[in-house]
Amino acid sequence: MEIVNIEARTFEAMTERFKQFVQRVNNLCCPQSKELKKWLDNQDVCMMLNISKRTLQTYRNNGTLPYSQINHKMYYKPEDVEQVLNQLKK
């Protein structure tokens, strides 16, 4: 094991830079994760609209309900689901 000595000023500067780096990473990561929490998945939408998974697939296929796909999972904006819910009530 090798021991390296550095001045206290240098150590403090490195620590401050590391804190800034951590803050940047948090700023980049946290808004996205918060935004993703607002999106709904298939199960949420089926429960909200009281429909089957097959009906939800039909809504996706015919463009009734916009969606985004990440890998093999579908996500829906709550406002789009609300719009479809209002259409179903008519």
C-alpha positions in Angstrom: 0.0 0.0 0.0 1.3 3.4 -0.9 0.7 6.5 1.2 0.4 9.9 -0.4 0.7 13.2 1.5 -1.0 16.3 0.2 -1.4 19.8 1.7 -4.6 20.6 3.6 -5.5 23.3 1.0 -5.2 20.9 -1.8 -7.3 18.3 0.0 -10.0 20.9 0.7 -10.0 22.0 -2.9 -10.4 18.4 -4.1 -13.2 17.8 -1.6 -15.0 21.0 -2.8 -14.7 19.9 -6.5 -16.0 16.5 -5.6 -19.0 18.0 -3.9 -19.7 20.1 -7.0 -19.4 17.0 -9.1 -21.9 15.1 -6.9 -24.3 18.0 -7.1 -24.1 18.1 -10.9 -24.8 14.4 -11.0 -27.7 14.7 -8.7 -29.2 17.6 -10.7 -28.9 15.5 -13.9 -30.4 12.3 -12.4 -33.1 13.5 -10.0 -35.3 15.6 -12.3 -35.5 12.6 -14.7 -36.4 10.1 -12.0 -39.0 12.6 -10.7 -40.4 13.0 -14.2 -40.6 9.2 -14.7 -42.6 8.8 -11.5 -45.3 10.9 -13.2 -45.7 8.5 -16.1 -48.1 5.6 -15.8 -47.5 2.0 -16.9 -50.0 -0.5 -18.4 -51.3 -1.7 -15.1 -52.0 1.8 -13.8 -53.8 2.8 -17.0 -55.9 -0.4 -17.1 -57.0 0.3 -13.5 -57.7 3.9 -14.2 -59.8 3.3 -17.3 -61.2 0.0 -16.1 -60.2 -1.8 -19.3 -58.4 -5.0 -20.1 -54.8 -5.2 -21.4 -56.1 -6.1 -24.8 -58.3 -3.0 -25.0 -55.3 -0.9 -23.9 -53.3 -2.4 -26.8 -56.1 -1.5 -29.2 -56.0 2.1 -27.9 -52.3 2.2 -28.6 -52.6 0.6 -32.0 -55.4 2.9 -33.3 -53.8 6.0 -31.8 -56.4 6.7 -29.2 -53.8 6.8 -26.4 -50.3 8.1 -27.1 -47.5 6.2 -25.4 -43.7 6.0 -25.1 -41.8 2.7 -25.1 -38.6 2.1 -23.2 -37.2 -1.3 -23.9 -40.4 -3.4 -23.9 -42.3 -1.4 -21.4 -45.0 1.1 -22.3 -45.5 4.4 -20.4 -48.3 6.9 -20.6 -48.6 10.6 -19.6 -51.3 11.1 -17.0 -52.9 14.0 -19.0 -53.3 11.7 -22.0 -55.0 9.1 -19.9 -57.3 11.8 -18.4 -58.2 12.8 -22.0 -59.2 9.3 -22.9 -61.1 8.9 -19.6 -63.1 12.0 -20.4 -63.8 10.7 -23.9 -65.1 7.4 -22.4 -67.4 9.2 -20.1 -69.2 10.9 -23.0 
